[in-house]
Amino acid sequence: MAQLLGEMLIEAGIISKEDLKLALEIQKKEDTEEKAHRKIGEILVANKIISEDKLYQFLANKFGLELIDLSMYEDIPKNVLHTIPTKIAKQLKVIPVDMLGKMLTLAIANPVDKTKIEADLRFRTGLNIGFMLATNTQVDEALQKFYQDTTSVDNELSDFETTLIDDAETIDHESLEESEAQIQTSAEDSPVRKYLKSLIAKGVNIGASDIHIEVFEKKIRFRYRIDGMLRTAGKDLPTGYKNPIAAVIKTMAKLKLDEKRIPQDGRIKMRIGRKEVDFRVSTLPCMYGEKVVMRILDKSNLMLDLTKLGFEPSQLKDFDKAIRSPWGMLLITGPTGSGKTTTLYSALSNLNKTDVNIMTSEDPVEYNLKGINQVQIRSEVGMTFDAALKAFLRQDPDIIMVGEIRDYPVAEIAIKAALTGHLVLSTLHTNDAPSSITRLVDMGIEPFLAASSLILVMAQRLVRKVCPKCGEPVKIPEVELKKLRITSEELANATFKQGKGCSYCNGSGYKGRLAVYEIMPVSEEIREMITNNATAADLKKKAMEDGMLTLHQSARIKFLRGETSLAEVIRVTGTGEGEHKNG
């Protein structure tokens, strides 16, 4: 194996045959003197024949591996470290850095041996193995850093789980009634807190949007939502520790520890590595205990560049024109988790200038936007959307954002604001853009008021992007293409891609998401149709005649460009029957 690496370096012109001969002689001498056996790469670096950076850049390119800076990893969750025993990690010189589902990702220093390492560890762990590359120096330092206390690292999690099992066997689940003091003591239990913090840190590091903690009859399940899909996170735990786990989170979120009968909402701020991350916490009493969902609000992941959200050029032009209007209402519609808040924040950030007064009412305020006046809705003290809007109009606003139009009072004030010289941005929950008009009318808004105030209505969804690391061109079977009525002209210019799964995307084939939009500018013709009580179907037909791309058509364009997959287009927007201009 050592000669193989040497031959590679000679072939690439990085070292000479004389350099390799010298390294082999040093290695042979060390073996004779019974010194620790070093790889050829280590000897070449130690003798300054090649720099470590240059060697590993070559190896990364040669083996198609991502070269990472392992020194930036300040913490690796214990449940990830425990997948590889200390002795084996040091013997193979590997560092487990991430685990999602059945995919374990390792940082290795010697990719020449990766086939042997993969076979060995697949057998030992029962997991799929992915690799990233780190320098020999960094791997040695990480082994010392993360495995320095062998007994503690190898046994802590297993001891913790044994404790959970023992507790589960002794607890009478029907009659258990803990006092607040007892719960507080459990919440301070170090293994529980460490386990949850490692779970949370991993969720942040892999880009999860939510963490779900669910209690069932015989287990506690942990799941991450990544790119819109739920995936298992770590091992299930026995149900006996449901109260301490809930108590740790409630303590951090400043919720009532002894209240288990009603839902509660709170927030947590944590430092993960070098950044501060906010979490929105929701608890819900279920049959066997409280379900906890933590929404991860990582501002570093907030995309505020309108050009990178997923707009097609014509759509971006229409949207940008609308948000530059001096007055009127712009509505964004879509289900929870479709990216509406990100689009609104992006628009506000684009409009945020020192000569403009921007005010928002939100439930909840997800991210703090510098220079914008954001108001948290608190219905329990009378700070409702309509109360906030009434107050806004006395605060000399230029632009108003209403988190959501839920009922007639809010809709009425928002429309009046739009008609009296303010730009109003808000959201609704409907399936497509034209349906938003009928929704307003159903709330009690007169059609002529809706027609007069609206300047643009848009719907949006999120589709997963094909992983940029492992995505490769694929041929889509004709029978599948027929589902979307792909024409021969479109096929000639299409590039279909699919991710095969790698460590970067945790084996899913997807990494990140893109928004797909349906944007309906309210033209004079559509304004007249709204006044005359036109149906959503008629409005949609007219908008498409004017050039509106539907949600499905927008997703279809991204599929033809290889940005997303056929499965994603159908999952998110269906087959679009009746929408294809050519079908």
TARACOR-V993953 format. One record per residue. N is the residue number from 0. RES is the residue in three letters. PSI is psi in whole degrees, 0 to 359 (999 if undefined). D_CENTER is the distance of its C-alpha to the mean C-alpha in Angstrom with 2 decimals. Layout:
n->{N,N}
res->{RES,RES}
psi->{PSI,PSI}
d_center->{D_CENTER,D_CENTER}
//
This chain:
n->{0,1,2,3,4,5,6,7,8,9,10,11,12,13,14,15,16,17,18,19,20,21,22,23,24,25,26,27,28,29,30,31,32,33,34,35,36,37,38,39,40,41,42,43,44,45,46,47,48,49,50,51,52,53,54,55,56,57,58,59,60,61,62,63,64,65,66,67,68,69,70,71,72,73,74,75,76,77,78,79,80,81,82,83,84,85,86,87,88,89,90,91,92,93,94,95,96,97,98,99,100,101,102,103,104,105,106,107,108,109,110,111,112,113,114,115,116,117,118,119,120,121,122,123,124,125,126,127,128,129,130,131,132,133,134,135,136,137,138,139,140,141,142,143,144,145,146,147,148,149,150,151,152,153,154,155,156,157,158,159,160,161,162,163,164,165,166,167,168,169,170,171,172,173,174,175,176,177,178,179,180,181,182,183,184,185,186,187,188,189,190,191,192,193,194,195,196,197,198,199,200,201,202,203,204,205,206,207,208,209,210,211,212,213,214,215,216,217,218,219,220,221,222,223,224,225,226,227,228,229,230,231,232,233,234,235,236,237,238,239,240,241,242,243,244,245,246,247,248,249,250,251,252,253,254,255,256,257,258,259,260,261,262,263,264,265,266,267,268,269,270,271,272,273,274,275,276,277,278,279,280,281,282,283,284,285,286,287,288,289,290,291,292,293,294,295,296,297,298,299,300,301,302,303,304,305,306,307,308,309,310,311,312,313,314,315,316,317,318,319,320,321,322,323,324,325,326,327,328,329,330,331,332,333,334,335,336,337,338,339,340,341,342,343,344,345,346,347,348,349,350,351,352,353,354,355,356,357,358,359,360,361,362,363,364,365,366,367,368,369,370,371,372,373,374,375,376,377,378,379,380,381,382,383,384,385,386,387,388,389,390,391,392,393,394,395,396,397,398,399,400,401,402,403,404,405,406,407,408,409,410,411,412,413,414,415,416,417,418,419,420,421,422,423,424,425,426,427,428,429,430,431,432,433,434,435,436,437,438,439,440,441,442,443,444,445,446,447,448,449,450,451,452,453,454,455,456,457,458,459,460,461,462,463,464,465,466,467,468,469,470,471,472,473,474,475,476,477,478,479,480,481,482,483,484,485,486,487,488,489,490,491,492,493,494,495,496,497,498,499,500,501,502,503,504,505,506,507,508,509,510,511,512,513,514,515,516,517,518,519,520,521,522,523,524,525,526,527,528,529,530,531,532,533,534,535,536,537,538,539,540,541,542,543,544,545,546,547,548,549,550,551,552,553,554,555,556,557,558,559,560,561,562,563,564,565,566,567,568,569,570,571,572,573,574,575,576,577,578,579,580,581,582}
res->{MET,ALA,GLN,LEU,LEU,GLY,GLU,MET,LEU,ILE,GLU,ALA,GLY,ILE,ILE,SER,LYS,GLU,ASP,LEU,LYS,LEU,ALA,LEU,GLU,ILE,GLN,LYS,LYS,GLU,ASP,THR,GLU,GLU,LYS,ALA,HIS,ARG,LYS,ILE,GLY,GLU,ILE,LEU,VAL,ALA,ASN,LYS,ILE,ILE,SER,GLU,ASP,LYS,LEU,TYR,GLN,PHE,LEU,ALA,ASN,LYS,PHE,GLY,LEU,GLU,LEU,ILE,ASP,LEU,SER,MET,TYR,GLU,ASP,ILE,PRO,LYS,ASN,VAL,LEU,HIS,THR,ILE,PRO,THR,LYS,ILE,ALA,LYS,GLN,LEU,LYS,VAL,ILE,PRO,VAL,ASP,MET,LEU,GLY,LYS,MET,LEU,THR,LEU,ALA,ILE,ALA,ASN,PRO,VAL,ASP,LYS,THR,LYS,ILE,GLU,ALA,ASP,LEU,ARG,PHE,ARG,THR,GLY,LEU,ASN,ILE,GLY,PHE,MET,LEU,ALA,THR,ASN,THR,GLN,VAL,ASP,GLU,ALA,LEU,GLN,LYS,PHE,TYR,GLN,ASP,THR,THR,SER,VAL,ASP,ASN,GLU,LEU,SER,ASP,PHE,GLU,THR,THR,LEU,ILE,ASP,ASP,ALA,GLU,THR,ILE,ASP,HIS,GLU,SER,LEU,GLU,GLU,SER,GLU,ALA,GLN,ILE,GLN,THR,SER,ALA,GLU,ASP,SER,PRO,VAL,ARG,LYS,TYR,LEU,LYS,SER,LEU,ILE,ALA,LYS,GLY,VAL,ASN,ILE,GLY,ALA,SER,ASP,ILE,HIS,ILE,GLU,VAL,PHE,GLU,LYS,LYS,ILE,ARG,PHE,ARG,TYR,ARG,ILE,ASP,GLY,MET,LEU,ARG,THR,ALA,GLY,LYS,ASP,LEU,PRO,THR,GLY,TYR,LYS,ASN,PRO,ILE,ALA,ALA,VAL,ILE,LYS,THR,MET,ALA,LYS,LEU,LYS,LEU,ASP,GLU,LYS,ARG,ILE,PRO,GLN,ASP,GLY,ARG,ILE,LYS,MET,ARG,ILE,GLY,ARG,LYS,GLU,VAL,ASP,PHE,ARG,VAL,SER,THR,LEU,PRO,CYS,MET,TYR,GLY,GLU,LYS,VAL,VAL,MET,ARG,ILE,LEU,ASP,LYS,SER,ASN,LEU,MET,LEU,ASP,LEU,THR,LYS,LEU,GLY,PHE,GLU,PRO,SER,GLN,LEU,LYS,ASP,PHE,ASP,LYS,ALA,ILE,ARG,SER,PRO,TRP,GLY,MET,LEU,LEU,ILE,THR,GLY,PRO,THR,GLY,SER,GLY,LYS,THR,THR,THR,LEU,TYR,SER,ALA,LEU,SER,ASN,LEU,ASN,LYS,THR,ASP,VAL,ASN,ILE,MET,THR,SER,GLU,ASP,PRO,VAL,GLU,TYR,ASN,LEU,LYS,GLY,ILE,ASN,GLN,VAL,GLN,ILE,ARG,SER,GLU,VAL,GLY,MET,THR,PHE,ASP,ALA,ALA,LEU,LYS,ALA,PHE,LEU,ARG,GLN,ASP,PRO,ASP,ILE,ILE,MET,VAL,GLY,GLU,ILE,ARG,ASP,TYR,PRO,VAL,ALA,GLU,ILE,ALA,ILE,LYS,ALA,ALA,LEU,THR,GLY,HIS,LEU,VAL,LEU,SER,THR,LEU,HIS,THR,ASN,ASP,ALA,PRO,SER,SER,ILE,THR,ARG,LEU,VAL,ASP,MET,GLY,ILE,GLU,PRO,PHE,LEU,ALA,ALA,SER,SER,LEU,ILE,LEU,VAL,MET,ALA,GLN,ARG,LEU,VAL,ARG,LYS,VAL,CYS,PRO,LYS,CYS,GLY,GLU,PRO,VAL,LYS,ILE,PRO,GLU,VAL,GLU,LEU,LYS,LYS,LEU,ARG,ILE,THR,SER,GLU,GLU,LEU,ALA,ASN,ALA,THR,PHE,LYS,GLN,GLY,LYS,GLY,CYS,SER,TYR,CYS,ASN,GLY,SER,GLY,TYR,LYS,GLY,ARG,LEU,ALA,VAL,TYR,GLU,ILE,MET,PRO,VAL,SER,GLU,GLU,ILE,ARG,GLU,MET,ILE,THR,ASN,ASN,ALA,THR,ALA,ALA,ASP,LEU,LYS,LYS,LYS,ALA,MET,GLU,ASP,GLY,MET,LEU,THR,LEU,HIS,GLN,SER,ALA,ARG,ILE,LYS,PHE,LEU,ARG,GLY,GLU,THR,SER,LEU,ALA,GLU,VAL,ILE,ARG,VAL,THR,GLY,THR,GLY,GLU,GLY,GLU,HIS,LYS,ASN,GLY}
psi->{320,317,325,315,316,316,322,315,324,314,325,356,20,324,167,170,325,323,316,319,318,316,320,324,320,318,318,319,318,321,320,321,6,36,167,129,125,147,158,319,318,318,318,320,314,327,13,27,329,146,153,320,316,319,313,334,322,313,320,315,319,318,3,37,150,128,119,160,94,339,343,348,100,336,138,126,140,323,337,314,323,349,332,118,151,313,316,319,318,325,317,350,60,152,116,124,342,151,128,117,236,9,116,125,130,145,126,155,340,87,344,329,10,329,316,317,316,314,317,311,332,319,317,320,337,15,159,143,128,158,145,159,136,155,158,318,315,322,317,315,321,322,318,320,312,339,25,324,86,311,315,312,319,336,343,310,319,322,318,315,325,317,317,316,316,315,319,327,333,344,134,102,336,327,1,120,98,146,164,322,320,318,319,319,317,322,333,358,117,312,320,311,316,317,314,320,322,323,316,315,318,319,318,315,330,3,25,150,335,152,126,130,114,134,124,184,320,6,161,124,141,132,149,144,116,123,39,354,139,135,147,139,105,189,149,149,155,150,349,340,22,322,313,322,314,323,322,313,319,321,315,325,2,45,167,119,325,4,107,3,338,158,151,152,140,184,151,141,125,152,118,108,241,9,153,133,135,148,135,123,133,128,147,121,125,187,320,5,187,126,135,131,128,113,124,119,79,105,335,341,357,119,114,8,110,330,348,7,333,3,138,155,315,325,318,323,315,318,315,321,320,316,348,358,144,335,170,175,135,124,137,130,153,163,171,136,15,6,14,316,319,318,317,314,323,317,315,319,325,329,350,101,161,339,13,135,109,130,137,145,123,150,89,175,115,317,144,119,117,132,2,135,106,132,128,125,131,87,329,340,14,0,79,175,316,325,318,317,318,320,322,318,347,6,19,57,155,317,134,133,126,120,318,137,108,335,179,314,318,315,318,312,321,318,320,321,319,329,353,33,16,148,123,128,135,178,158,166,93,170,327,177,309,329,340,327,311,329,317,318,320,330,342,3,131,137,321,329,318,316,321,329,326,135,336,141,135,148,154,157,169,132,147,142,142,135,127,341,316,2,133,154,138,158,123,129,144,323,328,319,331,334,328,5,48,127,164,326,316,320,323,331,6,152,103,135,154,138,134,350,125,180,329,322,14,36,4,336,356,147,113,174,157,146,143,137,153,106,123,96,141,94,173,321,316,325,318,321,320,316,327,19,40,149,164,323,318,321,320,317,316,318,321,323,328,358,8,131,129,171,315,316,322,317,323,320,319,328,317,335,356,15,332,180,165,318,321,319,313,320,319,323,1,196,352,35,130,355,342,125,334,1,999}
d_center->{39.77,40.76,43.09,40.39,38.22,41.38,42.29,38.88,39.31,42.88,41.94,39.36,42.11,40.31,43.12,46.71,48.59,50.45,47.22,46.19,49.73,49.67,46.36,47.70,50.90,49.02,46.99,50.23,51.99,49.26,49.42,53.19,52.96,50.53,47.82,44.11,43.28,41.05,39.26,40.68,37.62,38.09,41.80,41.26,38.96,41.27,44.25,42.55,43.09,39.46,36.77,33.84,31.38,33.29,33.55,29.85,28.95,31.49,30.12,26.52,27.92,30.37,28.05,24.97,22.82,20.30,22.25,20.41,21.84,22.09,23.79,20.56,19.37,20.79,19.71,18.95,18.54,21.96,20.97,19.74,22.98,25.07,24.33,26.85,30.08,31.21,34.25,32.44,29.70,32.57,34.68,32.12,30.59,26.97,24.13,21.37,18.18,15.45,15.61,13.43,15.71,18.76,17.50,18.80,18.28,21.33,22.48,26.03,28.88,31.04,29.43,32.96,32.76,29.31,30.87,33.00,30.24,27.97,30.90,31.83,28.46,27.59,30.93,30.45,26.94,26.63,23.18,22.07,22.18,20.22,21.44,20.72,23.75,24.94,28.45,31.12,31.57,27.94,27.88,31.19,29.98,26.80,29.06,31.29,28.57,26.51,29.45,32.11,32.91,33.26,34.51,31.91,28.91,30.28,31.46,29.35,26.79,29.56,31.78,29.12,28.69,32.48,32.83,30.48,32.53,35.76,34.65,33.58,37.04,38.91,37.11,38.77,35.81,38.13,39.90,37.42,37.56,36.34,37.42,35.07,36.58,35.90,32.25,31.97,33.57,31.15,28.19,29.63,29.87,28.43,27.03,25.03,23.61,22.85,21.20,18.87,18.13,17.32,14.99,13.19,13.31,11.91,8.84,8.40,9.56,7.45,4.08,4.03,4.52,7.99,10.72,13.71,17.17,19.82,23.56,25.77,29.46,29.29,25.83,22.74,19.52,16.10,12.93,9.15,7.08,4.76,4.93,7.34,9.35,10.69,11.77,14.44,13.93,17.27,20.68,21.97,24.37,27.72,27.91,30.50,28.09,26.32,28.17,27.56,23.80,23.71,26.13,24.09,21.16,23.72,25.54,22.57,21.73,25.49,25.92,29.21,29.56,32.35,30.91,29.59,31.01,28.82,25.14,24.11,21.45,20.83,18.76,18.25,18.04,17.54,17.97,15.58,17.42,18.53,16.28,16.45,13.52,14.24,13.51,14.85,16.74,18.40,21.09,22.92,26.20,26.25,29.10,28.69,26.94,24.21,20.72,18.18,14.71,12.89,10.42,8.71,9.98,9.45,11.77,11.41,8.13,10.18,11.72,15.32,17.10,18.35,19.32,15.85,14.22,16.01,19.47,22.44,25.23,27.42,24.69,23.75,27.49,27.96,25.05,26.19,29.75,28.87,27.15,30.19,32.54,34.66,34.37,33.09,30.11,26.85,24.87,21.30,20.86,18.32,16.99,14.68,11.01,12.31,11.44,14.99,14.50,12.76,15.73,18.19,17.16,17.41,20.79,22.00,21.15,23.11,25.96,26.02,29.45,32.08,34.41,32.09,31.54,28.13,27.61,24.75,24.88,21.60,20.87,19.04,18.65,14.94,15.46,18.87,20.05,23.07,26.25,25.20,26.83,24.27,25.73,24.22,25.69,27.73,29.66,31.48,33.36,33.87,31.17,30.08,28.70,32.29,33.67,31.18,32.00,35.71,35.32,33.35,36.29,38.52,36.29,37.10,33.64,33.00,29.51,28.16,24.74,24.90,21.63,22.98,26.43,27.19,30.98,34.16,34.83,31.53,31.93,35.54,34.97,32.07,34.36,37.26,35.25,34.29,37.98,39.27,37.74,34.12,30.90,28.76,25.11,23.75,21.83,23.17,22.14,23.82,23.16,24.23,25.69,29.39,28.91,27.98,31.64,33.05,30.71,32.18,35.64,35.09,34.23,37.67,37.14,40.12,39.29,41.13,39.03,35.74,37.27,38.50,35.33,32.51,31.81,28.63,26.48,23.20,20.85,17.33,14.76,11.55,12.10,10.26,11.70,14.12,13.41,15.55,16.96,18.27,18.50,22.22,24.67,25.66,28.46,27.64,30.54,32.70,32.48,28.70,29.17,31.77,29.24,27.99,31.51,30.73,33.93,35.75,35.26,31.47,31.55,33.60,31.01,27.85,25.63,23.74,21.11,19.41,17.37,19.47,16.88,16.82,15.69,13.24,11.25,12.46,15.01,13.09,14.30,11.13,8.68,6.63,8.13,11.44,13.37,16.75,19.45,22.88,24.89,28.36,30.50,33.30,36.36,39.92,40.36,37.26,38.36,41.71,40.22,38.22,41.48,43.22,40.74,39.31,37.02,33.32,34.34,36.96,34.63,32.11,34.97,36.26,32.90,32.43,35.99,35.09,32.29,29.18,26.45,25.11,21.51,22.63,24.48,21.60,19.41,22.55,22.99,19.60,20.63,23.99,22.50,20.49,17.08,16.10,18.09,20.88,19.26,16.25,18.86,20.87,18.18,16.93,20.27,23.00,25.81,26.90,30.47,32.87,30.59,31.39,33.92,35.38,35.24}
//
